[in-house]
Amino acid sequence: MPPPEHAAAGADGDKPLLVAATSVGLDHVDLGACRRRRGLAVTNAGAAFSVDTADYAVGLVVAVLRKVATAEAHLRRGAWAADGEYPLATKVSGKRVGILGLGSIGSLVARRLAAFGCRIAYNSRAPKPSCPYEFYPTARALAAASDVLVLSCALTEETRRVVDRGVMEALGAGGVLVNVGRGGLVDEPELVRCLREGVIGGAGLDVYEDEPKVPAELLAMDNVVLSGHRAVLTAESLRGVADVVAGNLEAFFAGRPLLSPVTL
């Protein structure tokens, strides 16, 4: 993949500058320094990754609840023929799904899972007046009202480790955590402990706190579906983000409005 950000334009001083990020999240960009630099604009990938990430989040929800990976492993090692059926899974339809971060990705996740007959609720910085889903003011309150908690918010100082042990305890022993946002949204050592102790029932993880390192304990857990930050990795989404970056650069040099400006 291309590097996470590119600087474009002018020289030092007060000439306009652009930081054009090829990601949606900007936790790798020093936004404080960007704010202090007069004439500097920042763009991100906009909605280029949203559809593929939302699809992947739903895939992880299905994979964990229906035990897709472990049931396949059961078949591949010959256990279906030797030992019989793999243990029962649980249905997706009708589950209460809480979405932490109802932005571009979260809204698409909500629409997809609503089509499964799931009851959707959410937490964001503030309630969205036109949103049909129930709002909860904290991550813990949302988790307590959910069977599945999907993380799709940005990583900021306010959201770092927002999913702590208290949130996981609220989600409960039958609950499932799915993270397609950033690894830093979750207290990862506590997640390992909560999975090991049965505090939550399972997890579907595409992101980790110290990538590409994955906690060794997770690798041995059959109630966890693991993926290596691949939610955005399709040929179509990479073409899409290239178009967004090129469009931002063209607009910047032509003095036109940027396609995906970030508010600093």
N, C-alpha and C positions, 0 to 999 in steps of 0.2 A: 504494500500500500504506500501511497505517497506520504511524506513526512507530515506531522500534525499541523504545522502552520507555515506560511510563507509570508515574508515581508515584501511589499511592493511599493514603488514610487520613490521619488525625490531623494534629496540629500538631507544632511542634518539641519537643525534649526526648526523653523516653523512651517516648512513646506508640508503639504499633506502627505500622510503615510497611510498605508493599509496593511493590516494583518488579516490575511485570508486563510481561515482555518478549514481544513478538510474534514473536520469532525463536527458533531453537534455540540457535545460537551466541551467546555472551555476551561476545565480544571487544570490543564497543562499550560495555559496562557496567563501571564501576569497581568490581570485586568486592572489591578491598582496602578501599575506603571502606565498602562494604556490610558487610564483616566487622566493621569498627570501630564501626558504628552499632548499639547495643544495641536489640533489638526490631525490626530490619528483616529482612524476608523477601524472597526473590527467586524468581520463577517464570519459566519459559520456555514455548515452544510445545509442549513435550512431544513426542509422536509425531505431531502433526498433519500435519507435512510429510514424514514418513518414507516413506510408500508412493510418493508422487509423485516424490520425489527418487531413490529406488531405481529406479523405472521409467526415469527420465531417465538415470541412470548407465548402465543397461543399453543404452538407446538410443544413448548416445555410444560405448560399446564397439562395438556393431554398426556404427554409422555410420563409425567410423574404420577398423575392420578390413575392412569390405566396401566402403569408398570410396563410400558412398552419395552424399555431397554432390558430390564431383568427378565421379562418373559421371553424376549428373543434369545438372550444368553442361555436360558433354560433349554430352549429348543436346540440351539447350536451345539450344546455339549451332549446332546442325545438324551436329555433327561425326560423329555415328553414321552418318548417311546419306553424308556426304562422305568420311570417313576410316576408317570401320569401327568395330569394337568397342573399347571402353575397355579399358586393360590389366587383367589379372587382379588380383583382390583376394585375401584370405586368409580362411579359415573362422573362425568363432567357436567352434564346438563343439570340445571337447577342449583348449582353451587353459588354461594355468596362470594363474590369476587370484589376485593378492595384494591383500588389502583392508587398508588402513591405517586402523584404527578400526572395530572390530566392535561398534558400539553398535546403536541402533535402526535407523539407515539401513544401516550396513554389513551387518548380519545379513540384512536384506531383499535387499540386492544379492547376497549369497552364495547365498541360497535360489534367486533367479531364475537366476543364472548356473550354479548346480549343475544346474538343470533342462536347461541347454544341454549338459550333459556336461562342463563345465569342472571342473578340479581346483582347489579353493579352499584358500587359506592366508591367514593374517592376522597382524597385529601390533597389539597393544593395550598398555595400561599393564601388564597382567599376563595370564597365560594364563587362559582361561575353562574351568573343570573340566568342564562339561557340553557343551562345544563339540566337534562332530565334525571340525573342520578343524585342520590343522597350524598350530602357533604358531611364529613366528620372533621372536627377541628384539629385533631392530633393523630399521629401515626398509631398510637396505642389504642385510641378509641376506634379507629378504622379496623385495626387488626382484631379487636374483640368482636366486631360485627362481621367478620369474614371467615370463610373456609380457605380461601386462597388470597394471598397478598402479593400483588405484582408491583415491582419497583421499576418506574420508568422516568424518574425525575432527575434533574441535573445534580451533580455533586458540587456543593458549595460548603462554606464553613457552617452554615445553618443545617445542612442535611448530612454532613459527615457523621457516620455511625448512627443515623437516625433510627435504624432498626437495631435496638439493643436487646438485652435479655428481657426487659419488661415488655417490649413489643412482641417478642416471640412467645412469652408466657401468655399474653393476651390472645395471640393467634391460636394457641392451644395444641393439644396432643394429636388432633386430627388435621391440623392446619398444614398448608403447603406454602412455602415462600418461593417466589420466582423473581430473579433479578436479571433484567436486561439493561439496567441503567449503568451504574458504576460500582465496582467492588467496594469502594469506600463508603457506600451508603449503609453497609452492614458491619456490625462488630463481628468480624470473622471468627476470632477465637470463641466468642460466645455462641456463634452459629454452630460451630463444631460441637461444642459441649451440649447445646440444646438438642441437636440431632442425636447425639450419642445417648443422652439421658431420656429421650422420648418426649421432650418438652414440646417439640413440633413433630409433625408426621413425616415431612419430606421437603425436598427443595429441588428446584431446577435453576442452575446457575450458569450464566454465560460470561460473567465478569468476576474478577477477584481483586483483593486489596493490593497484592504485590505481583501483578502479572509479569511474566508468564508462570510464576510459581503458584501452585495449587496445594493447599494443605493436604498432607499425605493421608490424614484420617478420612478426608472426603472420598478418596479414591477407593476405599474399602467398604463404603456404605452403599447398600443396594436400594436405599430409599432416596438416593440423590442422583439426578441426571446432570452430567457435567458437559460443558461445551467451552471451547477455547476462544471466547470473544468473536463469535462467528455470526451473530445475528444480522450484521450489516453486509456480510460478505456474499453478495451475488454479483454476477456480471452486470446486471441491470442497475443496481444501486451504485456501483463504482463508476459506471458511465454517467449516471445522474449527478453524482457529486462533482465529477470533472466538469460537467456542463455548468453547474452552479458556480464553481470557482472561476472558470473562464468567463462566465457572465459577469461576476463581480469585478474581475480585473478589467474587462472591457468597459464596464460602466464607470469604474474609478478613473481610468485614464481619459474617458470621454467626458467626464464631469456630469454623468447622469446618476440618478438615484440607484443605490446598491440593491441587489436582489435579496440579500439576506442579512441586513445590518443587525448588529447586536447592540442593545442599549447598555451604555457604560455607566 
